[in-house]
Amino acid sequence: MPMVYSVAESDKEGDLIASCVGIGRARESFGMIFEHSGLMSAAHAEETVRGQLEEAFHMRGMTLDEVIIESCELKVQRCGCTVAAVMLW
């Protein structure tokens, strides 16, 4: 199954890791998907993805009508991984 995904991993105790994917849609045109992950909070990853969507639509002169963002975060205890994914339909 084709997909866009975002992965973060760490084996350092105390690290906060997050993964995020976002879909932006225009009613009269196409949509776009962006992703972001790393050593950060889910809120920071979501803010980054929202900014990517807004900039991409603005640069193309399109109206961003709908935004769907999903993220996850984990405070690492021994080792850990976060994954956020969008299956392409």
C-alpha positions in Angstrom: 0.0 0.0 0.0 1.6 3.4 -1.0 1.8 5.8 1.9 3.5 8.9 3.3 5.0 8.3 6.7 7.0 10.0 9.4 9.3 8.1 11.8 11.3 9.2 14.9 13.4 6.9 17.1 15.8 7.2 20.0 17.5 5.1 22.6 18.3 8.0 24.9 16.3 8.0 28.1 14.3 11.2 28.5 14.2 12.2 24.9 10.8 13.4 23.6 10.2 12.2 20.1 7.3 12.9 17.8 6.0 12.0 14.3 3.3 13.9 12.4 1.5 13.8 9.0 -0.9 16.4 7.6 -3.2 16.5 4.7 -4.3 19.8 3.1 -7.2 19.9 0.6 -8.6 22.4 -1.8 -12.2 22.0 -2.8 -11.7 22.9 -6.4 -8.2 21.3 -6.9 -5.8 18.7 -5.5 -4.5 18.2 -2.0 -1.0 17.8 -0.5 0.5 15.7 2.2 3.5 16.8 4.5 5.3 15.1 7.3 7.7 16.0 10.1 9.4 14.1 12.9 12.3 14.1 15.3 13.3 15.2 18.8 10.4 17.5 19.6 6.9 17.6 21.0 3.8 16.6 18.9 2.6 20.2 19.2 5.8 21.4 17.6 5.6 18.8 14.8 2.0 19.8 14.2 2.9 23.5 14.0 5.6 22.7 11.5 3.3 20.6 9.3 0.5 23.2 9.4 3.1 25.8 8.3 4.3 23.6 5.4 0.7 23.1 4.2 -0.1 26.8 4.4 3.1 27.8 2.6 2.7 25.2 -0.2 -0.9 26.3 -0.9 0.1 30.0 -0.7 3.0 29.5 -3.2 0.6 27.8 -5.6 -2.1 30.5 -5.2 -4.6 27.9 -3.9 -7.1 28.1 -1.1 -6.5 25.7 1.8 -10.0 24.5 2.6 -9.4 21.5 4.8 -6.6 20.5 7.1 -6.3 17.1 8.8 -3.2 16.6 11.1 -2.4 13.5 13.2 0.6 13.1 15.4 2.1 11.1 18.2 4.8 11.6 20.8 6.8 9.5 23.2 9.1 10.2 26.2 11.8 7.6 25.8 12.4 5.3 28.7 14.9 2.8 27.2 14.3 2.9 23.5 11.3 4.0 21.4 9.8 4.9 18.1 6.9 7.0 16.8 5.2 6.5 13.5 2.5 8.6 11.7 1.3 7.5 8.3 -1.2 8.4 5.6 -2.3 5.6 3.2 -2.8 6.9 -0.3 -6.1 6.2 -1.8 
